[in-house]
Amino acid sequence: MLKQAVVRAFLVGFAALALAGCGSSDDNNNGSCSAPSVKGTALGLDGGMGTVHGTGQLPDGIPNGKELLVMVDGGNNAGNIVAEGLTPTPLTCGKSFSFEAKKLPAGTYHIGYEVDDDNFNVLFEGTSTNSFTITASENLEFNPTFP
């Protein structure tokens, strides 16, 4: 477990160095960084054939360069979207982010997010007020609305 935390911290630190020029929380970032994209499977919710993808908007006041976790929330079960391989956790840059979660089982879900500081403390979090439903092997577009 500790080894995973060390690897994660190293990867986040490496990505933070690459995006050190990010400094504002709007979408006018003058090319110094790009909106994060989170693609993979929702850890613990990967037993089906459904896919959801879309774009979300974070609330005002979230600084650039912070770790962004995007999750699929099924009520009784939720899982962070985790990319395959050693892809570092994306960092915030402006308010927009895109996501794709594959292999979802049938169910009704919300999209959630969490923004963490450099010590993995939660700074911001939210869950969409709207939901989507997977019934089989659809590939749905869903654009979450956060309060």
Phi and psi in degrees as a GROMACS rama.xvg file:
@    title "Ramachandran Plot"
@    xaxis  label "Phi"
@    yaxis  label "Psi"
@TYPE xy
-62.4193  -38.2797  LEU-2
-61.3698  -40.7268  LYS-3
-63.1775  -41.1634  GLN-4
-64.1741  -39.18  ALA-5
-66.2186  -44.8385  VAL-6
-62.1755  -44.9854  VAL-7
-61.2493  -45.0877  ARG-8
-61.6982  -42.082  ALA-9
-60.9624  -47.1856  PHE-10
-65.6422  -41.1942  LEU-11
-64.1903  -42.9086  VAL-12
-61.6855  -42.1764  GLY-13
-61.8902  -45.3411  PHE-14
-65.5249  -36.3643  ALA-15
-64.0291  -39.6984  ALA-16
-62.3455  -38.543  LEU-17
-66.6219  -27.6957  ALA-18
-108.916  22.0643  LEU-19
-59.7571  -21.1027  ALA-20
-76.3622  -9.5219  GLY-21
-73.004  131.477  CYS-22
-144.924  -9.43577  GLY-23
-115.694  164.154  SER-24
-109.38  27.4323  SER-25
-113.699  174.577  ASP-26
-82.6126  -1.28623  ASP-27
-93.3332  78.6872  ASN-28
-101.93  9.43543  ASN-29
52.9732  28.9338  ASN-30
78.1905  5.39334  GLY-31
-76.1585  -18.8969  SER-32
-156.651  173.779  CYS-33
-130.718  155.69  SER-34
-58.5137  136.716  ALA-35
-69.6244  150  PRO-36
-129.788  124.779  SER-37
-114.502  115.491  VAL-38
-135.005  133.367  LYS-39
162.346  -147.817  GLY-40
-111.011  151.251  THR-41
-83.9469  109.933  ALA-42
-52.7905  120.054  LEU-43
91.8731  -10.4559  GLY-44
-121.427  31.4044  LEU-45
-106.516  39.5151  ASP-46
-104.468  14.1513  GLY-47
-128.873  -159.627  GLY-48
-124.933  6.59493  MET-49
-84.4905  154.558  GLY-50
-133.593  142.065  THR-51
-130.397  141.435  VAL-52
-144.579  158.7  HIS-53
171.423  -167.079  GLY-54
-132.064  137.127  THR-55
-122.775  164.338  GLY-56
-122.946  122.714  GLN-57
-76.9067  156.002  LEU-58
-70.2405  166.145  PRO-59
-62.1758  153.087  ASP-60
93.3054  -1.90827  GLY-61
-86.9229  120.269  ILE-62
-72.454  154.025  PRO-63
-71.3331  155.129  ASN-64
85.0316  13.291  GLY-65
-102.804  150.16  LYS-66
-65.668  130.58  GLU-67
-112.997  121.292  LEU-68
-109.349  131.932  LEU-69
-116.854  134.523  VAL-70
-130.056  157.258  MET-71
-104.677  123.764  VAL-72
-113.693  114.633  ASP-73
-100.533  17.8599  GLY-74
88.2169  -78.2176  GLY-75
-82.286  -14.8087  ASN-76
-145.355  133.64  ASN-77
-138.847  152.872  ALA-78
-150.335  138.406  GLY-79
-67.2153  142.223  ASN-80
-75.2753  120.272  ILE-81
-119.698  125.623  VAL-82
-75.2376  153.515  ALA-83
-75.1842  151.686  GLU-84
79.977  -158.688  GLY-85
-100.4  36.7592  LEU-86
-66.3876  126.813  THR-87
-68.4374  153.993  PRO-88
-62.0491  131.552  THR-89
-67.3547  155.153  PRO-90
-109.84  147.045  LEU-91
-63.2307  145.713  THR-92
-157.16  101.234  CYS-93
76.5684  -165.349  GLY-94
-95.9513  -21.4929  LYS-95
-84.5346  148.933  SER-96
-150.526  153.739  PHE-97
-118.531  159.394  SER-98
-150.47  158.916  PHE-99
-151.226  126.737  GLU-100
-121.375  124.4  ALA-101
-106.231  165.621  LYS-102
64.887  34.1513  LYS-103
-81.1819  136.708  LEU-104
-77.7994  166.803  PRO-105
-56.9777  138.855  ALA-106
161.25  173.725  GLY-107
-107.871  133.842  THR-108
-135.432  159.843  TYR-109
-118.794  162.671  HIS-110
-106.628  135.909  ILE-111
-123.206  162.887  GLY-112
-140.087  158.872  TYR-113
-144.73  133.004  GLU-114
-114.092  123.954  VAL-115
-112.516  153.701  ASP-116
-84.3956  -172.661  ASP-117
-67.1451  -15.5383  ASP-118
-105.257  16.5288  ASN-119
65.7443  25.2136  PHE-120
-87.1582  138.173  ASN-121
-72.2814  122.594  VAL-122
-97.1032  -42.0631  LEU-123
-142.135  148.051  PHE-124
-155.653  156.47  GLU-125
-167.085  162.375  GLY-126
-130.194  139.546  THR-127
-61.558  145.91  SER-128
-83.5592  -19.725  THR-129
-102.144  164.237  ASN-130
-135.842  169.098  SER-131
-135.093  158.812  PHE-132
-126.922  128.848  THR-133
-100.842  128.237  ILE-134
-109.621  -25.676  THR-135
-153.332  -110.224  ALA-136
-115.499  34.2405  SER-137
-66.4848  162.58  GLU-138
-122.853  94.1266  ASN-139
-94.2129  144.178  LEU-140
-95.238  130.554  GLU-141
-141.036  123.697  PHE-142
-111.751  102.785  ASN-143
-67.0973  147.867  PRO-144
-112.72  124.776  THR-145
-107.397  143.34  PHE-146
